[in-house]
Amino acid sequence: MVSCQDLQSSLLKIDTKEEQVLIQSKIKYNHWIGLSRVQESGYHWKWLDGSPLSQQLSFRQSLSRVKCGHMRPSTIYTADCSKLFRYICEKEFSGPDN
């Protein structure tokens, strides 16, 4: 299976509510994104780059102690990290080849 690393990219980080709405309008299934809850941060939700989850985003947390976040067509939600979901990668645009 190909992963984001194989594509020289990383799991999606969502910075704004507008970005969340745009991406959710394009998906029909659950997708992994780069959001997780790590013990070192007091179990706060953080993106892979270490930045915190914005309070502007639509996010629902389950009552269980799950540690991974995924995107549904309606919200960002939590799930057990072993679930088999599709995933969304993102890559920094470096411009056209010269």
Secondary structure, 3 states (H helix, E strand, C coil): CCCCHHHCCEECCCCCHHHHHHHHCCCCCCEEEEEEEEHHHCCEEEECCCCECCCCCCEECCCCCCCEEEECCCCEEEECCCCCCEECEECCCCCCCC
